Amino acid sequence: MSFLCAYPLSPSYSALPRLNTLLLLLAVLYGPRDNWATKGALAALMTRTAALSLHSLALLGVLEKELRDHPHSSSVDLDILGTWAVLSVVAVAVPMMLGWAPSLRQSGARPLVRIWGVLVSVAAICAYVAMHRMKSLTADAINCADVRKLPMRRTGDPLEIGWDALFLQAPAKQVMRGWDIAALIVVSFSIWACFKPGRVGTAKPPPTWNGAAGNSQIQTQTFDNCIFSPGIMAFEAIFLTSSVLVFYGIVALHELWLWKADVPALEGLDGFEQWSSWVATGLVIIATIVNWLLGIKSESKPSQVVSFQTADLEVGDVDVASKEIVC
């Protein structure tokens, strides 16, 4: 049976950090508008996944170099699987964020989210390519103690992992492959959603999308008629609906795959790196609950109306208008 000489998952891609990233993503998708906790979740999500995206690009570059220089004596980094499991979920959710997420409908952060969305989507595609390029490193007669160590994994030794055990057996393997292809298609639509002017799924261009007088205005109106045509709107509606289904499907299947395949990780659930990402998230959750409770308390407090009546003033007195102050 073919096997891989592979390094275990880094703590960043272990179970609890993945769950933390999913929680941040759900907070952005369904959080209320103009809420400081939602804005904090968006900032944390973008920062974390941007770093993972750069890691995904680096992993593909290292893998291609190893395949070119040492195709029969190199190890592989299982973080490739982690990047696909995390970034595919986030990239599939990009059209939902730009389409109907309440926190981003009128947000000034939309241009930055578009740039971030392109980065995450491209990195997710690279992770998918790297995951399938890993097959070229399988072998039947290699001692994992003698293989080359990867540049980003100087410490520790690779483990011998069976290919079939890592990627499940049929028919579960075919089901997973089908959902991965569906996710890849939606990720491609995410790039479209990031470049399209206005909000994806809308039937009219944004108010500011107007050209100057003359030929520029004619060209802009022609572009508007094309990009916001009924056919394009139907195309976006189909993919926007599909993104919701694919999002929840791959969240469940990827977690089931990583747990059932027993993908090795550097740290268990009791490791510090597994829980460190939850410290900031836990503080934000506690602060949000306290803020909510204080808001309920202030709303239940009855308002006190203090009236000041104008008195009959004599010549030389200061005229004070009648006012009401609500406390």
Protein Blocks (a to p, Z undefined) as FASTA:
>chain_A
ZZdddddddfklmmklmmmmmmmmmmmmmmcehifklmmmmmmmmmmmmmmmmmmmmmmm
mmmmmmmmmmmlcccdfklmmmmmmmmmmmmmmmmmmmmpmklmmgcklmmmmmmmmmmm
mmmmmmmmmmmmmmmmgcfbbcfklmccdfklmgccdddddfklmnopafklmmmmmmmm
mmmmmmmmmmmmmmpgcjehiabdcfklccdehjllmmmmmmmmmmmgfklmmmmmmmmm
mmmmmmmmmmmmmmmmmmmnopacfbdfkbmklmmmmmmmmmmmmmmmmmmmmmmmmmmp
ccdddddddddddehiacdddddddZZ
